[in-house]
Amino acid sequence: MSTHAPSHGTPPAARKIPPGAIRAYIASLTGTSLEYYDFAIYSVASALVFPKIFFPSGDEFVGLLLSFSTFAIGYLARPIGGIIFGRLGDRIGRKHVLVVTLLLIGIATVLIGVLPTYGTVGAVAPLILVLLRLAQGIGVGGEWGGAVLLSSEFGDPSRRGLWSSAAQIGPPAGNLLANGALAVLAATLSNDAFLSWGWRVAFLASALLVVFGLVIRLKLEETPVFKNIEAHGERPKAPIAEVIRTQPRGLAAAILSRLSPDILYSLFTVFVAVYATKELGMTTGTVLTAILIGSAFQLVLIPAAGALTDRFNRRLVYGIAAAATAVWIPVFFLTVQSRSVVVLTIGVVVGLALHAFMYGPQAAFITEQFPARLRYAGSSLAYTLAGVVGGAIAPLVFTALYQATASWVLIAVYLAVASVVTIVGLAIGRDPKTEEEIALVKADHVG
């Protein structure tokens, strides 16, 4: 793994922001924030609301549908979206596909907000809920790859780590928005009012993000890179098949690189909440506050980490964070046994900071594994497939390991193995070919 950053030629202070880059950055950030806002809202509602209004007591089949839709359908549908929209993104362009994915995610979320309850339409209600969750998953599968390309292909190729980090800010931004909305509703409504109609407000509020994102995306031109590919007649006829056939190393590197940050994020945003409350006796409010503080730090750390890897070798910085993760997990579990709120908060903040230093440059690293003409398909395929074996099953693995051993040790081993796998992925990956990207962008601007 090279330890030197690629030469970018122009000093940072002398670089100008490319035309349309700021708007593309905002458009990318808006879409992924909506995605994670919806994810967080759905997770809370599935625990607090849906069992009471969509699933009748004692009906195991309907309860199974809830569990399946929450933990499986949304993730399993992502590769479908990655295949469908990844292909279209390399065939017809980034902009058009991103308008469709934003609408798909937003409309599905709003429809959940107006969905009749089980008491009104019977078993049709939970079945429609599953279908809407399926639509969300398909939309998310196509959203991420395009959102990354939207901001990175409008931005300076020599600063791809910074520009592509827009999509990566989505998780903490969406979580903060969702928890803020839920906090306001919980503070202003009674429990009965929240169960009756208050929860719907949180889902319907996502329409604001959709409208804002659409206004920006509809005003954008196609990215300079895709316009150049189109002008030279280099659009692939079957991008998914071509990625699998010609880019196996890049695909493997991109998939493996996602495992450690994906699993780490599940640990500090999902499992730690269960562990700290049930095993350590800490309050839910204390744990959620720690997670929110960590998420707030990530809003700054993610783009900062992306920018850092523009100055230093991207794979090296990413790999150091992965190695530090393997070390930090046992330290966290050992120190948190003190049941100190301060220690817990610091532990979560550090854990999410390590995630930021992998997740921030992750978008740039993944897109750099594929040639520009196959980048939407390759990135989407890698992102969605890794999510199935990473974040989708991580909470279940954490729970199973802890229940089987009544100890956190195997969880730490699980994270250590994931970190090693990620480092292997980084080692077999490639560094950016910045000069080629700059030539593509310059050719479009000249034309």
Secondary structure by P-SEA (a helix, b strand, c coil): cccccccccccccccccccaaaaaaaaaaaaaaaaaaaaaaaaaaaacccccccccccaaaaaaaaaaaaccccccaaaaaaaaaaaaaaaccaaaaaaaaaaaaaaaaaaaaaccccccccaaaaaaaaaaaaaaaaaaaacaaaaaaaaaaaccccccccccccccaaaaaaaaaaaaaaaaaaacccaaaaaccaaaaaaaaaaaaaaaaaaaaaaccccaaaaaaaaaccccccaaaaaaaccaaaaaaaaaaacaaaaaaaaaacaaaaaaaccccccaaaaaaaaaaaaaaaacaaaaaaaaaaaccaaaaaaaaaaaaaaaaaaaaaaaccccaaaaaaaaaaaaaaaaaaaaaaaaaaaacccccaaaaaaaaaaaaaaaaccccaaaaaaaaaaacccaaaaaaaaaaaaaaaaaaaaaccccaaaaaaaaaaaaaac
